[in-house]
Amino acid sequence: MPYDAPDLASLTAEDILRLGAGGGFPPVQDWDPQAASDSLMRIDAEGRWYHDGGPINRPAMVRAFSRLLRLEEDGRFALVVPYEKQWIAVEDAPFQAVEMRVEGSGEETSISFRLNTDDIVVAGPGHALRPGSDPDAPRLYLHVRHGLEARLTRAVYYELVELALATDPDHPGIWSGGSFFTVEPSA
């Protein structure tokens, strides 16, 4: 059965809230497997997934693996099942925010993002936006779940920064979900 990605522009506000609630994820944070090995997988800086040097071209497979991803206390990433964890190399952020939708204005704004895994995340208190630390390579990151982040793609980054600059060119930032997020790189 083919997988149909959600079209963010056509979703209702209720659909976005339901999809953004993140249901259906396995409880990887609760599992404590003792066995560990190398998955031979990596996620490059553009969010592309590879196994044993070759790309994983099936979106449904990437989506399935992404639901098993966990950030360990030591900063490494692992695919986790109850009986084993497998290390996975991540060059930047494991996810990419590839589409954005803005509703409302001012402090009542809600900004939804579709990730390259087709998950929907609504920026707010539990899903903060943060700027990267390199002013020569400006980037924005969105907290997805349990320490995992998505980097905004260049197109989405520019769309968000344009919105922030239109609001306040001297201190660019945006509101979403009742929280204010700066888009200026941190020092």
C-alpha positions in Angstrom: 0.0 0.0 0.0 1.6 3.3 -1.1 2.2 6.0 1.5 0.6 9.4 0.9 2.5 12.4 2.4 0.3 15.0 4.0 -0.2 18.2 2.0 0.4 20.9 4.7 -1.4 23.6 2.7 -4.6 21.6 2.4 -4.8 20.5 6.1 -7.3 22.0 8.5 -6.1 23.5 11.8 -7.6 20.5 13.5 -5.7 18.1 11.2 -2.4 19.9 12.0 -3.0 19.7 15.7 -3.8 16.0 15.5 -0.8 15.2 13.3 1.4 17.5 15.4 0.5 15.6 18.5 2.9 12.9 17.4 0.9 9.8 18.1 2.0 6.5 16.9 5.6 6.7 18.0 7.1 3.7 19.8 8.2 4.4 23.3 11.9 4.3 22.4 12.7 6.6 25.5 11.5 3.8 27.8 13.5 1.0 26.3 16.9 0.2 27.8 18.5 -2.5 25.6 22.0 -3.7 26.6 23.0 -5.0 23.1 24.4 -2.4 20.8 25.9 -2.5 17.3 26.6 -0.3 14.3 23.6 0.1 11.9 25.9 1.0 9.0 23.5 3.9 8.5 24.0 7.6 8.4 21.9 10.8 7.8 23.8 13.4 5.8 23.6 17.2 6.4 20.7 17.4 4.0 18.6 14.8 5.8 19.2 12.0 3.3 19.4 8.5 4.8 22.0 5.9 3.7 22.7 2.3 4.6 26.1 0.7 3.9 27.0 3.6 1.6 23.8 3.5 -0.6 20.8 5.8 -0.3 17.6 4.6 1.2 15.2 5.7 -1.5 11.9 4.5 -0.1 10.2 7.3 1.9 8.2 4.8 3.9 11.3 3.0 5.0 13.0 6.3 6.1 9.8 7.2 8.0 9.7 3.9 9.8 13.4 4.2 10.8 12.9 7.8 11.9 10.4 6.7 14.5 13.0 4.4 16.1 15.6 7.2 16.4 16.8 8.4 19.8 19.4 10.8 21.0 21.5 9.2 23.7 22.8 11.0 26.8 26.4 10.9 25.3 25.2 12.8 22.2 25.2 9.8 19.8 22.2 8.8 17.8 20.7 5.2 17.8 17.9 3.3 16.3 16.3 1.6 19.2 14.1 -1.5 19.6 13.4 -3.3 23.0 16.3 -5.8 22.6 19.0 -3.7 20.8 20.2 -0.3 19.8 22.1 0.4 16.6 24.3 3.4 16.2 23.6 5.8 13.3 25.8 8.6 12.2 24.1 12.0 11.9 26.0 14.9 10.2 23.9 17.8 11.4 20.2 17.3 12.5 18.4 14.0 11.8 15.4 15.8 10.2 14.8 18.6 7.8 11.8 21.0 8.0 10.8 21.1 4.3 7.5 23.1 4.4 6.0 25.7 6.6 2.5 27.1 7.2 1.6 30.2 9.1 -1.8 30.9 10.6 -2.8 33.9 12.7 -0.8 37.0 13.5 1.1 38.5 16.4 1.2 36.5 19.6 -1.7 34.4 18.2 0.5 33.0 15.4 0.9 29.3 14.9 3.6 28.0 12.6 3.5 24.4 11.4 6.3 22.5 9.8 6.3 19.4 7.7 9.5 17.4 8.0 11.2 15.3 5.4 9.7 12.3 7.2 6.3 13.8 6.7 5.8 14.3 10.4 4.0 17.6 11.3 5.5 19.7 14.1 3.9 23.0 15.4 6.5 25.4 16.9 5.7 26.3 20.5 6.7 25.7 24.1 7.4 21.9 23.5 8.8 22.5 20.0 11.2 25.4 20.3 13.0 27.1 17.4 16.6 27.9 18.0 19.2 29.7 15.8 22.5 27.9 15.1 25.6 29.4 16.5 27.6 30.2 13.4 26.8 33.7 12.0 28.6 32.8 8.8 26.2 29.9 8.2 22.8 31.0 9.6 20.5 28.1 10.4 17.4 27.5 12.4 16.6 24.3 14.2 13.2 23.0 15.4 12.9 20.7 18.4 11.0 17.6 17.2 11.0 15.2 20.2 13.2 14.0 23.0 16.2 16.1 22.0 15.9 15.3 18.2 15.9 18.4 16.0 15.1 19.3 12.4 17.1 21.9 10.5 15.0 24.3 8.4 15.8 23.9 4.8 17.2 27.0 3.1 13.8 27.8 1.5 11.9 27.4 4.7 14.6 29.4 6.6 14.3 32.3 4.2 10.5 32.2 4.4 10.6 32.3 8.2 13.3 35.1 8.4 11.3 37.2 5.9 8.3 36.9 8.3 10.5 37.8 11.3 12.0 40.8 9.6 8.6 42.1 8.5 7.6 42.0 12.2 10.6 43.7 13.7 13.7 44.4 11.5 15.8 45.4 14.5 15.1 42.3 16.6 13.9 39.6 14.2 11.8 36.8 15.7 8.5 35.1 15.4 5.6 34.0 17.6 4.2 30.5 17.5 2.1 28.7 20.0 2.3 31.5 22.5 6.1 31.5 22.5 8.6 34.0 21.0 11.6 32.7 19.1 14.5 34.8 17.9 16.0 34.1 14.5 19.3 35.8 15.1 22.4 33.6 15.4 23.4 33.1 19.0 26.9 34.3 20.0 
